[in-house]
Amino acid sequence: PPFYFHRMLKTSPRILSRSIDEYLRPQVQQLLSVGIPPSSLPKMMMRNQKVFEYSLDRVKQRILFLKDGLGVPDARMAYVTYGSVALVSSNLEKFAYFARTELCLERAAIGHMVCRFPSLLGHSVEGDLRPKWLLFAEGEVGHEAIRDPICFGFSLRERIRPRLLFLKQLQRPACSLQRLLRVSDKQFAHQVCESDLETYMHFKRQLVPLAPSRRGGGGGGGVGGTD
């Protein structure tokens, strides 16, 4: 559609210098080969505009790494590449190493995490995923975060860190991440902590700010608020 084409030209004018027969058509065919429906291709191309700045071989290598390095099955490849920055992220290798060495996951379990929440691949390991994992592990909810990786999408500053630290200060027992993250501040203070919103918000404001996180690849927005 003209709308998508216009936006693509504004953000990626380099596409006009690409040969249709030698580059653009083969690249589109390569994207279709992972199972993305032709009708969804324009939206996918808008999410992954840098694809057309990469060589055919580089995109092919990205697809192969998703399959062989991260354990994404063929049946889920279209979903992972369509809904995330997987093909243009610079974090694939870093994420794979982090998942193997720090989360202690096998290839199939890594693939399960990526398929459940493809946006993981757009988050910086050093500035985002590792700090969240350390807090989850300390709060004895690391295993749950692996089962439900969308928890890594919640804001470290606005939700994960203050809530886990508030529970720790109150010496409250660990609770499920469902109760911890997927409720409002008021519900968290009243129902989870048996406290009040004013006390929790005061505690939250007194926390020492974190250094700005570094986003890798195509970035990654928080589920429960921005960092």
Salt bridges, closest charged atoms under 4 A:
ASP21 OD1 - ARG25 NH1 2.35
ASP74 OD2 - LYS67 NZ 3.64
GLU93 OE2 - ARG62 NH2 2.48
GLU102 OE2 - ARG130 NH2 2.61
GLU126 OE2 - LYS94 NZ 3.86
ASP128 OD2 - HIS123 ND1 2.64
ASP128 OD2 - LYS132 NZ 3.07
ASP128 OD2 - ARG215 NH1 3.54
GLU138 OE2 - LYS168 NZ 2.66
ASP148 OD1 - ARG116 NH2 3.50
ASP148 OD2 - ARG182 NH2 2.61
GLU158 OE1 - LYS204 NZ 3.53
ASP185 OD1 - ARG163 NH2 2.71
ASP185 OD2 - LYS204 NZ 3.64
GLU194 OE2 - ARG172 NH2 3.62
ASP227 OD2 - ARG215 NH2 3.13
